[in-house]
């Protein structure tokens, strides 16, 4: 779990609306982030 002030991995995330945001930027703003990883099994 990331805590305020901890460096987050540097990568960009796409939002549902199609915008791009930086994970580290969201963590520094103390915003909650929900990551969903989907795996295609077939």
C-alpha positions as CSV (number, residue, x, y, z in Angstrom):
1,X,0.0,0.0,0.0
2,X,1.3,3.4,-0.9
3,X,1.3,6.1,1.8
4,X,1.3,9.9,1.4
5,X,4.9,11.0,0.6
6,X,5.9,7.6,-0.8
7,X,7.1,7.6,-4.4
8,X,4.6,5.9,-6.7
9,X,5.6,4.1,-9.8
10,X,5.8,6.5,-12.8
11,X,3.2,5.5,-15.4
12,X,0.1,6.9,-17.0
13,X,-3.4,5.6,-16.4
14,X,-6.4,6.0,-18.7
15,X,-9.7,7.1,-17.1
16,X,-13.1,5.9,-18.1
17,X,-13.7,9.2,-19.8
18,X,-10.5,8.7,-21.9
19,X,-8.3,11.2,-20.1
20,X,-4.8,10.3,-19.0
21,X,-3.6,10.9,-15.5
22,X,-0.3,10.1,-13.7
23,X,-0.5,7.7,-10.8
24,X,2.2,9.6,-8.9
25,X,0.3,12.8,-9.4
26,X,-2.9,11.4,-8.0
27,X,-1.1,10.0,-4.9
28,X,0.6,13.3,-4.2
29,X,-2.8,15.0,-4.3
30,X,-3.9,12.4,-1.7
31,X,-6.6,11.1,-4.1
32,X,-7.8,7.6,-3.8
33,X,-7.1,5.4,-6.8
34,X,-8.7,2.1,-7.7
35,X,-6.7,-0.1,-10.1
36,X,-8.5,-2.9,-11.9
37,X,-6.5,-5.6,-13.7
38,X,-8.4,-7.7,-16.1
39,X,-7.0,-11.0,-17.4
40,X,-8.3,-12.6,-20.6
41,X,-8.4,-16.3,-20.1
42,X,-9.5,-17.5,-23.4
